[in-house]
Amino acid sequence: MNSPVKIPDMSHLWMPFTANRQFKEAPRLLVAAKGMYYTSHDGRQILDGTSGLWCVNAGHGRSEIVEAISRQAAELDYAPSFQIGHPNAFLAASAIAQIMPAGMDRIFFTNSGSESVDTALKIALAYHRARGEGQRTRLIGRERGYHGVGFGGISVGGIGPNRKAFSGALIPGVDHLPHTHDLSKNANSHGQPEWGAHLADDLERIVALHDASTIAAVIVEPMAGSTGVLIPPKGYLERLRAITEKYGILLIFDEVISGFGRLGAATASELFGVTPDLITLAKGVSNASVPAGAVAVKHNIHDTIVGASAKGIEFFHGYTYSGHPLATAAILATLDIYKREKLFARAASLSPAFDTAAHKLEGGRHVIDVRNLGLVAGIELAPRPGAPGARAAEAFTKCFDQGLMVRYTGDTLAVSPPLIIDESQISQVFETIAAVLKTID
Ligand SMILES: Cc1ncc(COP(=O)(O)O)c(C=O)c1O
């Protein structure tokens, strides 16, 4: 037990994606972190079952990253990102390119997943325009997709509440594929479900409706995390790739969560052997130590946009903090840890033990599904009658009280620990969840 830390005045902070009123009545504050553990304001050690928000893949407080950031801050705190560069931005881009699928070696820096998504959508539109097909502006997302909170991201995203308040201002010309989650067909799957590849064929319907010549890009998460851990059915991504290729439509994989080892490979694209045209990245790219994101782009897409432009700026897009010195120092140190400690391979080798531990919850109290891949598991609970989401919310709070951080979306609990987790901690995660589920209605 560490000494408790005083709770500050909480009235001024409007917290994101938070039930502000309930939170402030019973706050959960984190005051320190090291390795697999957070320290809470009341001095307890909390096992991090979610890598923060799916982002601290190398574990907390990595001294190599801390030193790289502090050295960088002392040496060059900031360099403008437009028309001027600094060495680490180029080095970090090269380091990311090295672990992307072959040919996806042009890197555009952002500061978050949301910015990566909006950037990727803009690159798709700019690419078609550069090829003389500027009429290809339609974007296709998927139901239950989460692509951050920019107007582009919520337009292609498929989460009702994230869109409702802004429905009048969503970008026009967007359509959605159906999601792939159906418990009558694929409950308690280990890894990729057998059923559901055919759902990708819905893209043919959308193409028939709008005509391929109007469609710029399809964006999906190869493995959806934030909307409740949706694992792609076997063959589904392959079909999406085949159909998009057939019609000259770009395929964007949003790998903000699935990138950097979460599934036991550098990217989901690598794991599934399906190469998209653009990959959005964030979170694990810097181990979340400094906000950072990136878009990896096939070099022919980059070359088309750059080559089509008259002399001068080729792509009118960028952020004050694109390739920020602190972010790129953190990225370089993070990627070095992933490589040196072979953390992606570690995630792959731990995944059978993770699978076994997760599926012990199968058929347990309130549990209607356990699904998993790599170091991700979703545990779906039967909703409380008349109160969807309430049961998972209570489980989340009780797990936290019991010293375990999980996440929940609707009635699904999500587990996605740092890749440095060991087998006894994996058992602890799922045993704590099982014990908590026994105590709630
Ligand atoms: C797939 C995906 N895309 C985009 C985002 C948005 O990232 P950020 O919160 O960094 O803007 C998230 C965040 O969870 C995500 O899971």
The ligand as a MOL file (V3000), in Angstrom:
LIG
                    3D

  0  0  0     0  0            999 V3000
M  V30 BEGIN CTAB
M  V30 COUNTS 16 16 0 0 0
M  V30 BEGIN ATOM
M  V30 1 C -9.6890 1.5490 -33.9990 0
M  V30 2 C -9.5530 2.9090 -33.4070 0
M  V30 3 N -9.4320 3.9720 -34.2030 0
M  V30 4 C -9.2940 5.2130 -33.7150 0
M  V30 5 C -9.2880 5.4380 -32.3610 0
M  V30 6 C -9.1680 6.8220 -31.8380 0
M  V30 7 O -7.9490 7.0430 -31.2500 0
M  V30 8 P -7.7020 8.3460 -30.3540 0
M  V30 9 O -8.5370 8.1790 -29.1260 0
M  V30 10 O -6.2210 8.3130 -30.1040 0
M  V30 11 O -8.1050 9.5250 -31.1710 0
M  V30 12 C -9.4120 4.3600 -31.4870 0
M  V30 13 C -9.4050 4.5580 -30.0310 0
M  V30 14 O -9.6580 3.6790 -29.2430 0
M  V30 15 C -9.5590 3.0640 -32.0200 0
M  V30 16 O -9.7260 2.0010 -31.2300 0
M  V30 END ATOM
M  V30 BEGIN BOND
M  V30 1 1 1 2
M  V30 2 1 2 3
M  V30 3 2 2 15
M  V30 4 2 3 4
M  V30 5 1 4 5
M  V30 6 1 5 6
M  V30 7 2 5 12
M  V30 8 1 6 7
M  V30 9 1 7 8
M  V30 10 2 8 9
M  V30 11 1 8 10
M  V30 12 1 8 11
M  V30 13 1 12 13
M  V30 14 1 12 15
M  V30 15 2 13 14
M  V30 16 1 15 16
M  V30 END BOND
M  V30 END CTAB
M  END
